[in-house]
Amino acid sequence: MAKFKIETTDEIIPTQSGLALLGLLISKTKLSQRLDQLPTETGVAPEIPNSAIAKSYLGLLVQGKTEFDHIEAYRDDPFFKKCLEIET
């Protein structure tokens, strides 16, 4: 995870800036490992890892979006994926 320098400023901060901090906090936990080792009913690994879904939803919540339908706007957003370390 990239290091971020946090400074005070009078500038307008875009809503996506919280993603960087969220990604840093998530990387300090074992969230991905714990979610991705959960067994599925079929015994087959899902196409999209559980951790990617959880991180995506947390990323939406950080930006004030409460419905998962809003994820479409971030499907191809490299900043979103990089901050939250989402591979798919």
DATA-V495267 format. One record per residue. N is the residue number from 1. PHI is phi as a letter, one per 40 degrees, with the letter a starting at -180 (none if undefined). PSI is psi in whole degrees, 0 to 359 (none if undefined). NEAR is the number of other C-alpha atoms within 8 Angstrom. Layout:
n | phi | psi | near
N | PHI | PSI | NEAR
N | PHI | PSI | NEAR
//
This chain:
n | phi | psi | near
1 | none | 136 | 7
2 | c | 148 | 3
3 | c | 143 | 4
4 | b | 140 | 5
5 | c | 123 | 4
6 | b | 124 | 4
7 | b | 157 | 4
8 | c | 149 | 4
9 | a | 161 | 4
10 | c | 359 | 4
11 | c | 158 | 4
12 | c | 130 | 4
13 | b | 126 | 5
14 | c | 158 | 5
15 | c | 335 | 6
16 | c | 353 | 8
17 | c | 332 | 8
18 | c | 340 | 9
19 | c | 323 | 13
20 | c | 316 | 11
21 | c | 320 | 8
22 | c | 314 | 12
23 | d | 320 | 12
24 | c | 317 | 11
25 | c | 317 | 8
26 | c | 322 | 10
27 | c | 339 | 9
28 | c | 352 | 6
29 | b | 178 | 6
30 | b | 33 | 8
31 | d | 311 | 9
32 | c | 313 | 9
33 | c | 316 | 8
34 | c | 318 | 8
35 | c | 324 | 9
36 | c | 347 | 9
37 | c | 359 | 6
38 | c | 136 | 6
39 | c | 148 | 5
40 | b | 163 | 8
41 | c | 328 | 5
42 | c | 343 | 4
43 | g | 3 | 6
44 | b | 138 | 6
45 | c | 137 | 6
46 | c | 155 | 7
47 | c | 320 | 4
48 | b | 121 | 7
49 | c | 147 | 9
50 | d | 323 | 10
51 | c | 324 | 11
52 | c | 322 | 12
53 | c | 315 | 9
54 | c | 315 | 8
55 | c | 320 | 10
56 | c | 316 | 10
57 | c | 319 | 10
58 | c | 321 | 8
59 | c | 321 | 12
60 | c | 316 | 14
61 | c | 322 | 9
62 | c | 330 | 10
63 | c | 7 | 10
64 | g | 15 | 6
65 | b | 122 | 9
66 | b | 353 | 6
67 | b | 134 | 6
68 | c | 343 | 8
69 | d | 336 | 5
70 | c | 352 | 9
71 | c | 335 | 10
72 | d | 326 | 6
73 | c | 342 | 7
74 | b | 6 | 8
75 | d | 319 | 6
76 | b | 22 | 5
77 | c | 109 | 8
78 | c | 327 | 6
79 | c | 316 | 6
80 | d | 311 | 11
81 | c | 320 | 10
82 | c | 316 | 8
83 | c | 320 | 13
84 | c | 3 | 15
85 | f | 53 | 8
86 | b | 124 | 9
87 | c | 327 | 5
88 | c | none | 4
//
